[in-house]
Amino acid sequence: METLLKYKKPIVITLGLIALNIIFGFDARFTIINILWLLV
């Protein structure tokens, strides 16, 4: 359960990014910046 809570935020953000890419069209630069921000 702790593992799920630990990774819940990145998963939610990733799903949000995917949704935004579908809605607004894929923006590789924007997506890469957000992925890098998640990893830091």
Helices and strands as residue ranges (DSSP letters): H 2-24, H 28-39
